[in-house]
Amino acid sequence: MLSAGSEFRLTTDASTGYAAARTDTLSSSHDKQRVLLHLYLAIRDLRAGDTDEAFRTANGALAEGIRLRSGKIVDKARRFRSACTGAHRSAAVRKFDDLIHSSYL
């Protein structure tokens, strides 16, 4: 699902990262870091073959990145999408595409 040479790397233990992202382990002053962690979790889900869950997670991260007006997060979400291949566009993928095309950061 990810193209060869993708620059994304998940360097932390996935279960630790998942717990940190899904709970209040990171304080509210770390909102952007939490959103980036969600994008990395989406990459993990995509590599595991769970496309729908990956795009649901990425969609939430993108929406939050737009709310925070973070160009870095939106850019990473765009790179996540461009690294994905495959002809199947589920509802989760279409929703993500609609959101990313409507962002102007």
Backbone as ProteinMPNN parsed JSONL, in Angstrom:
{"seq_chain_A": "MLSAGSEFRLTTDASTGYAAARTDTLSSSHDKQRVLLHLYLAIRDLRAGDTDEAFRTANGALAEGIRLRSGKIVDKARRFRSACTGAHRSAAVRKFDDLIHSSYL", "coords_chain_A": {"N_chain_A": [[0.803, -1.194, 0.0], [1.989, 1.272, 0.657], [4.249, 3.222, -1.194], [7.436, 2.204, -2.514], [10.358, 3.3, -0.869], [9.214, 5.127, 0.76], [9.187, 7.807, 3.049], [8.255, 7.628, 5.592], [8.539, 6.621, 8.923], [8.007, 4.58, 11.708], [9.092, 4.966, 14.738], [8.73, 4.442, 17.385], [7.556, 2.126, 19.889], [4.727, 0.551, 18.782], [2.434, -0.108, 20.303], [2.788, 1.42, 22.598], [2.769, 3.964, 21.483], [0.178, 3.994, 20.468], [-1.342, 3.893, 22.81], [-0.585, 6.32, 23.964], [-1.594, 8.135, 22.127], [-4.333, 7.68, 22.178], [-5.141, 8.3, 24.71], [-4.964, 10.665, 27.435], [-2.229, 10.971, 27.745], [-0.348, 12.661, 26.607], [-0.08, 16.084, 27.262], [-2.427, 18.848, 26.929], [-0.996, 20.868, 25.757], [0.457, 19.64, 23.885], [-0.9, 19.154, 21.529], [-0.424, 19.197, 18.717], [1.669, 17.353, 18.454], [0.35, 15.059, 19.265], [-1.493, 14.777, 17.187], [0.242, 14.342, 15.025], [1.255, 11.892, 15.851], [-1.029, 10.348, 15.548], [-1.158, 10.314, 12.76], [1.113, 8.758, 12.221], [0.251, 6.386, 13.363], [-1.797, 5.804, 11.615], [-0.31, 5.204, 9.36], [0.901, 2.873, 10.266], [-1.377, 1.223, 10.495], [-2.11, 1.127, 7.815], [0.064, -0.215, 6.675], [-0.337, -2.634, 7.896], [-2.441, -3.529, 6.507], [-5.007, -2.652, 6.977], [-6.89, -0.692, 5.575], [-9.253, 0.899, 5.77], [-9.387, 1.572, 8.544], [-6.95, 2.904, 8.761], [-7.388, 5.177, 7.156], [-9.558, 6.313, 8.484], [-8.361, 7.035, 10.904], [-6.371, 8.766, 9.939], [-8.016, 10.687, 8.793], [-9.26, 11.862, 11.027], [-6.968, 12.962, 12.207], [-6.187, 14.766, 10.215], [-8.403, 16.519, 10.162], [-8.168, 17.629, 12.711], [-5.646, 18.813, 12.443], [-6.242, 20.783, 10.563], [-8.005, 22.293, 12.096], [-6.218, 23.208, 14.021], [-4.748, 24.791, 12.422], [-2.35, 23.965, 11.2], [0.125, 23.8, 8.989], [2.158, 21.945, 8.702], [1.079, 19.519, 9.607], [-1.033, 19.153, 7.796], [0.473, 18.961, 5.455], [1.915, 16.585, 5.971], [-0.24, 14.823, 6.036], [-1.062, 14.994, 3.383], [1.19, 13.88, 2.151], [1.005, 11.317, 3.21], [-1.316, 10.445, 1.91], [-0.496, 10.581, -0.78], [1.4, 8.61, -0.819], [-0.018, 6.316, -0.788], [-1.267, 3.598, -2.61], [-3.357, 1.888, -4.95], [-6.436, 0.755, -6.291], [-8.911, 0.613, -5.091], [-11.283, 2.629, -3.58], [-12.536, 3.231, -0.731], [-15.302, 4.312, 1.39], [-14.128, 5.635, 3.554], [-11.679, 6.438, 2.483], [-12.55, 8.131, 0.42], [-13.784, 10.125, 1.961], [-11.568, 11.158, 3.323], [-10.108, 12.118, 1.12], [-11.87, 14.123, 0.195], [-11.758, 15.911, 2.356], [-9.044, 16.598, 2.384], [-8.776, 17.83, -0.071], [-10.276, 20.065, 0.334], [-8.85, 21.595, 2.078], [-6.95, 24.483, 2.73], [-4.376, 25.24, 3.671]], "CA_chain_A": [[0.0, 0.0, 0.0], [2.875, 2.418, 0.594], [5.207, 3.071, -2.271], [8.805, 1.936, -2.096], [11.109, 4.504, -0.576], [8.432, 6.064, 1.567], [10.028, 8.357, 4.101], [7.624, 7.481, 6.893], [9.08, 5.597, 9.812], [7.413, 4.558, 13.042], [10.271, 4.618, 15.52], [8.392, 4.057, 18.751], [6.76, 0.918, 20.04], [3.384, 0.883, 18.295], [1.429, -0.175, 21.366], [3.005, 2.589, 23.445], [2.284, 5.114, 20.724], [-1.279, 3.912, 20.393], [-1.872, 4.274, 24.12], [-0.352, 7.749, 24.157], [-2.466, 8.9, 21.237], [-5.737, 7.468, 22.502], [-5.439, 8.771, 26.061], [-4.444, 11.994, 27.734], [-0.838, 10.858, 28.15], [0.256, 13.924, 26.208], [-0.902, 17.189, 27.761], [-3.096, 19.624, 25.886], [-0.01, 21.702, 25.069], [1.086, 18.796, 22.875], [-1.934, 18.76, 20.568], [0.137, 18.931, 17.391], [2.414, 16.097, 18.528], [-0.638, 13.979, 19.328], [-2.04, 14.626, 15.84], [1.279, 13.684, 14.223], [1.281, 10.495, 16.278], [-2.169, 9.7, 14.893], [-0.777, 10.047, 11.366], [2.016, 7.607, 12.225], [-0.571, 5.2, 13.619], [-2.493, 5.523, 10.359], [0.675, 4.526, 8.508], [1.019, 1.507, 10.788], [-2.582, 0.49, 10.1], [-2.05, 0.914, 6.373], [1.051, -1.279, 6.439], [-0.928, -3.885, 8.378], [-3.486, -3.917, 5.566], [-6.316, -2.161, 7.41], [-7.024, 0.58, 4.868], [-10.342, 1.711, 6.31], [-8.984, 2.115, 9.845], [-5.875, 3.867, 8.512], [-7.937, 6.433, 6.658], [-10.372, 6.917, 9.545], [-7.418, 7.669, 11.823], [-5.761, 9.899, 9.236], [-9.046, 11.709, 8.614], [-9.361, 12.583, 12.298], [-5.747, 13.752, 12.373], [-6.24, 15.877, 9.265], [-9.405, 17.477, 10.638], [-7.586, 18.331, 13.857], [-4.581, 19.656, 11.9], [-6.888, 21.953, 9.964], [-8.503, 23.099, 13.212], [-5.056, 23.846, 14.641], [-4.13, 25.586, 11.361], [-0.98, 23.48, 11.103], [0.542, 23.426, 7.647], [2.997, 20.747, 8.797], [0.203, 18.351, 9.719], [-1.728, 18.998, 6.513], [1.469, 18.477, 4.499], [2.16, 15.162, 6.25], [-1.435, 14.091, 5.606], [-0.992, 14.923, 1.916], [2.216, 12.893, 1.8], [0.418, 10.016, 3.545], [-2.247, 10.083, 0.831], [0.216, 10.364, -2.04], [2.168, 7.371, -0.706], [-0.949, 5.191, -0.87], [-1.613, 3.15, -3.95], [-4.47, 0.951, -4.963], [-7.583, 1.245, -7.039], [-10.111, 0.609, -4.25], [-11.506, 3.849, -2.804], [-13.655, 3.016, 0.187], [-15.922, 5.54, 1.897], [-13.155, 6.317, 4.411], [-10.696, 7.065, 1.595], [-13.219, 9.257, -0.242], [-13.978, 11.18, 2.962], [-10.25, 11.759, 3.52], [-9.801, 12.884, -0.092], [-12.702, 15.331, 0.199], [-11.242, 16.828, 3.364], [-7.723, 17.102, 1.997], [-8.947, 18.739, -1.207], [-10.918, 21.298, 0.794], [-7.955, 22.328, 2.984], [-6.171, 25.532, 2.061], [-3.303, 25.718, 4.546]], "C_chain_A": [[0.85, 1.264, 0.0], [3.899, 2.176, -0.492], [6.596, 2.829, -1.707], [9.516, 3.262, -1.869], [10.328, 5.531, 0.225], [9.271, 6.526, 2.743], [9.438, 8.191, 5.493], [8.266, 6.346, 7.672], [8.351, 5.701, 11.151], [8.497, 4.053, 13.974], [9.958, 4.214, 16.95], [7.632, 2.745, 18.738], [5.318, 1.268, 19.703], [2.347, 0.854, 19.406], [1.564, 0.999, 22.331], [2.477, 3.837, 22.762], [0.78, 5.146, 20.656], [-1.892, 4.369, 21.707], [-1.714, 5.77, 24.356], [-1.312, 8.582, 23.322], [-3.919, 8.806, 21.658], [-6.125, 7.953, 23.895], [-4.885, 10.174, 26.236], [-3.008, 11.931, 28.23], [-0.08, 12.127, 27.794], [-0.661, 15.053, 26.671], [-1.499, 17.982, 26.608], [-2.133, 20.547, 25.156], [0.716, 20.926, 23.976], [0.09, 18.335, 21.814], [-1.356, 18.401, 19.208], [0.928, 17.623, 17.382], [1.466, 14.909, 18.558], [-1.208, 13.712, 17.933], [-1.02, 13.949, 14.927], [1.382, 12.207, 14.578], [0.128, 9.722, 15.648], [-1.854, 9.403, 13.427], [0.175, 8.856, 11.282], [1.261, 6.31, 12.512], [-1.369, 4.823, 12.377], [-1.563, 4.798, 9.39], [0.838, 3.078, 8.951], [-0.174, 0.658, 10.37], [-2.572, 0.18, 8.61], [-1.079, -0.21, 6.029], [0.526, -2.639, 6.881], [-2.072, -4.349, 7.485], [-4.878, -3.447, 5.931], [-6.54, -0.756, 6.85], [-8.094, 1.467, 5.477], [-9.963, 2.35, 7.645], [-7.881, 3.155, 9.671], [-6.437, 5.206, 8.071], [-8.89, 7.086, 7.651], [-9.47, 7.664, 10.531], [-6.793, 8.904, 11.188], [-6.763, 11.028, 9.034], [-9.225, 12.534, 9.891], [-8.152, 13.476, 12.54], [-5.753, 14.964, 11.447], [-7.235, 16.941, 9.719], [-8.862, 18.292, 11.812], [-6.448, 19.247, 13.405], [-5.126, 20.918, 11.255], [-7.404, 22.878, 11.064], [-7.372, 23.864, 13.889], [-4.318, 24.772, 13.674], [-2.649, 25.25, 11.218], [-0.671, 23.017, 9.682], [1.372, 22.153, 7.644], [2.14, 19.484, 8.836], [-0.517, 18.095, 8.404], [-0.766, 18.465, 5.46], [1.764, 16.997, 4.718], [0.968, 14.309, 5.837], [-1.458, 13.953, 4.085], [0.045, 13.899, 1.465], [1.75, 11.475, 2.119], [-0.465, 9.551, 2.391], [-1.509, 9.788, -0.464], [1.048, 9.085, -2.013], [1.292, 6.135, -0.846], [-1.253, 4.866, -2.323], [-2.782, 2.189, -3.849], [-5.686, 1.571, -5.61], [-8.826, 1.378, -6.165], [-10.193, 1.892, -3.431], [-12.747, 3.65, -1.952], [-14.222, 4.365, 0.628], [-14.942, 6.33, 2.765], [-12.11, 7.049, 3.576], [-11.317, 8.276, 0.904], [-13.423, 10.425, 0.72], [-12.662, 11.916, 3.22], [-9.89, 12.634, 2.323], [-10.596, 14.184, -0.146], [-12.154, 16.368, 1.18], [-9.907, 17.417, 2.939], [-7.827, 18.074, 0.823], [-9.577, 20.058, -0.787], [-10.018, 22.127, 1.713], [-7.094, 23.305, 2.19], [-5.098, 26.085, 2.972], [-1.992, 25.709, 3.817]], "O_chain_A": [[0.453, 2.253, -0.616], [4.361, 1.051, -0.684], [6.896, 3.2, -0.572], [9.294, 4.229, -2.598], [10.749, 6.681, 0.346], [9.981, 5.733, 3.361], [10.066, 8.581, 6.477], [8.503, 5.259, 7.145], [8.113, 6.8, 11.652], [8.792, 2.858, 14.004], [10.827, 3.699, 17.654], [7.128, 2.313, 17.702], [4.752, 2.192, 20.288], [1.465, 1.713, 19.444], [0.562, 1.515, 22.827], [1.817, 4.666, 23.387], [0.17, 6.209, 20.773], [-2.85, 5.142, 21.716], [-2.617, 6.413, 24.892], [-1.787, 9.624, 23.773], [-4.666, 9.773, 21.504], [-7.31, 8.009, 24.225], [-4.398, 10.786, 25.285], [-2.606, 12.754, 29.053], [0.733, 12.614, 28.58], [-1.876, 14.983, 26.491], [-1.115, 17.803, 25.452], [-2.425, 20.971, 24.038], [1.506, 21.499, 23.226], [0.229, 17.242, 21.265], [-1.757, 17.403, 18.609], [0.866, 16.869, 16.411], [1.739, 13.874, 17.951], [-1.386, 12.558, 17.543], [-1.381, 13.075, 14.138], [1.575, 11.367, 13.699], [0.294, 8.567, 15.258], [-2.241, 8.355, 12.911], [0.059, 8.034, 10.373], [1.597, 5.259, 11.967], [-1.591, 3.639, 12.12], [-1.985, 3.883, 8.683], [0.906, 2.169, 8.124], [-0.012, -0.485, 9.944], [-2.978, -0.905, 8.193], [-1.375, -1.056, 5.186], [0.893, -3.67, 6.317], [-2.612, -5.438, 7.681], [-5.843, -3.809, 5.257], [-6.397, 0.239, 7.561], [-7.869, 2.66, 5.68], [-10.195, 3.542, 7.85], [-7.879, 4.176, 10.359], [-6.01, 6.254, 8.557], [-9.015, 8.311, 7.656], [-9.776, 8.783, 10.94], [-6.697, 9.958, 11.818], [-6.396, 12.201, 9.099], [-9.328, 13.76, 9.835], [-8.286, 14.603, 13.015], [-5.367, 16.061, 11.852], [-6.937, 18.134, 9.664], [-9.077, 19.502, 11.888], [-6.302, 20.349, 13.934], [-4.541, 21.994, 11.385], [-7.259, 24.098, 10.976], [-7.538, 25.019, 14.282], [-3.372, 25.457, 14.065], [-1.804, 26.141, 11.128], [-1.15, 21.974, 9.237], [1.306, 21.367, 6.699], [2.45, 18.497, 8.169], [-0.603, 16.955, 7.949], [-1.14, 17.611, 4.656], [1.852, 16.235, 3.755], [1.143, 13.195, 5.344], [-1.834, 12.904, 3.563], [-0.185, 13.144, 0.52], [2.061, 10.537, 1.384], [-0.372, 8.406, 1.95], [-1.858, 8.844, -1.173], [1.369, 8.534, -3.066], [1.803, 5.026, -1.006], [-1.466, 5.755, -3.148], [-3.138, 1.739, -2.76], [-5.929, 2.771, -5.486], [-9.708, 2.18, -6.471], [-9.276, 2.206, -2.673], [-13.869, 3.876, -2.404], [-13.69, 5.42, 0.282], [-14.927, 7.56, 2.717], [-11.7, 8.157, 3.924], [-10.685, 9.328, 0.811], [-13.253, 11.583, 0.338], [-12.639, 13.142, 3.323], [-9.421, 13.759, 2.492], [-10.051, 15.231, -0.496], [-12.095, 17.557, 0.868], [-9.669, 18.611, 3.118], [-7.057, 19.03, 0.733], [-9.427, 21.064, -1.481], [-10.382, 23.241, 2.089], [-6.582, 22.981, 1.119], [-4.925, 27.302, 3.038], [-0.965, 26.078, 4.387]]}, "name": "protein", "num_of_chains": 1, "seq": "MLSAGSEFRLTTDASTGYAAARTDTLSSSHDKQRVLLHLYLAIRDLRAGDTDEAFRTANGALAEGIRLRSGKIVDKARRFRSACTGAHRSAAVRKFDDLIHSSYL"}
